Amino acid sequence: MTLFQLFVVAAIQGLTEFLPVSSSGHLVLLPALTGADDQGLAIDVAVHVGTLLAVVLYFWTDVKIALVGVTRLIRGRVDTQGAFLALCLAVATIPVVIAGFAIKLTGLDAAMRSVAVIGWSMLIFGIVLYWADKTGGTAKTSAEWTLKDAIGMGLAQMLALIPGTSRSGITITAARRLGYNREGAAKLSMLMSIPTILASGALLGLDVIREADWAVARDGMIAAAFAFVAALLALSLMMRLLRSVSFTPYVIYRLVLGVVLLIYAYA
């Protein structure tokens, strides 16, 4: 791939991974709408690694607490804030890992990579996000995350396997309906992305290792670096805007894009 193509793919992934507008949907649309070659599995994994590093860096304080908690959780002790956070993140990740593995085995992942599916997902889940944001409570903060809520958000995260749904969008939607304020909902969604990206990267990485060569590895490192910068910028912008702006701008974007995609798909 050319440097420009790597930059475009990385920018799309980095900017949309943590915004509730579906990064996977945008990556599917890139070759579908432009006629360009698909970026391939190795680049997909690389840009996900870049976004993973960005969210870890941005939320390093919480990540460090959870990492320390993992050691206690492994010993069967949930007696610290970190251990409980690690437990909630693990529980929230299990449903999407199981569902993702099942979809990969059945081949449904390829069947869902269509413009029409993405268009409908953009529309439907955009409307659901708007409803949840307008009707959800604001009493809870991220520090009040419960195991029950982690299960609920984890089940919702399974829907993100449908291209166009948005992993961050559907988990933020669930959190808002569970009563978390906007910043808290976004923060929990971002923390949930860490084990989810690790799990999906590990699953896809097995295929990449078998096929990769030096040229692909070099392109992957470049794409990961671009994605890291883009994701860090997107994260910083969204978390700052949420102090004064709702999720409505993202909903409007989803609705407009969804309508355009459906016209394109059915024309």
Sequence and secondary structure as in RCSB ss.txt:
>XXXX:A:sequence
MTLFQLFVVAAIQGLTEFLPVSSSGHLVLLPALTGADDQGLAIDVAVHVGTLLAVVLYFWTDVKIALVGVTRLIR
GRVDTQGAFLALCLAVATIPVVIAGFAIKLTGLDAAMRSVAVIGWSMLIFGIVLYWADKTGGTAKTSAEWTLKDA
IGMGLAQMLALIPGTSRSGITITAARRLGYNREGAAKLSMLMSIPTILASGALLGLDVIREADWAVARDGMIAAA
FAFVAALLALSLMMRLLRSVSFTPYVIYRLVLGVVLLIYAYA
>XXXX:A:secstr
  HHHHHHHHHHHHHHTTTTT HHHHHHHHHHHH      HHHHHHHHHHHHHHHHHHTHHHHHHHHHHHHHHHT
T   SHHHHHHHHHHHHHHHHHHHHHHHHHHTHHHHT SHHHHHHHHHHHHHHHHHHHHHS   B GGG  HHHH
HHHHHHHGGGGSTTS HHHHHHHHHHHTTB HHHHHHHHHHHHHHHHHHHHHHHHHHHHHH  HHHHHHHHHHHH
HHHHHHHHHHHHHHHHTTT  SHHHHHHHHHHHHHHHHHHH 
